[in-house]
């Protein structure tokens, strides 16, 4: 297994430290189902990329966007393999379509939905990631205004960073803590949460998903003032 040169810092999922190893530009291929789909919350591409680069000095992240096409994603998986990707992380358009997506011994990490034959999986305890119209901020403002009674918070950033850590661990040939075996696949599972007006700040603001300034700007300003949020 190609060993990446890793920065000496503590990360959440790969513990305690990743030591430096030799290797030139190990590549992580991130296959995204549809980068333009705002209802999909399985991956934060920026958080994933930042995490890989923070924990692996010479790693390169190559992002492939299938734009909602299962056929395109299969072609991109073959392209990633042909261009010597060392790990594939995939948010699948159609998981069953990707069961045999690579022909060589290339590690595959599923994100959001399990692809049959994956080596690792990062997702939610109850299964697939629920969809949501608009961003977390937009959904939170609707709850604040009373247009909706609740929203579902998915820890997309934490899941993306965990998938990045699992990918770097493959490159460094080190184990990742806190995984559990689910249907024969080593998995890291997260909980989504129903967020109401009473927990907007304790969940979303406290975890840095939204800021109080953004939550309480414009049309929601008076509502925040009445609730004592600012």
Secondary structure, DSSP 8 states (H G I E B T S, - for coil): -------S---SSS-S-------S--EEEEEES-TT-TT--S--HHHHHHHHHHH-TT-EEEEEE-TT-HHHHHHHHHHHHHTT-SEEEE--SSGGGGTT--SSS-EEEEESS--TT-SEEEEETTBS----SS-HHHHHHHHHHTS-S-EEE--HHHHHHHHHHHHHHHHHT---TT-EEETTEEEEEE--EEE-TTTIIIIIITTTSS-HHHHTSGGGHHHHHHHT--
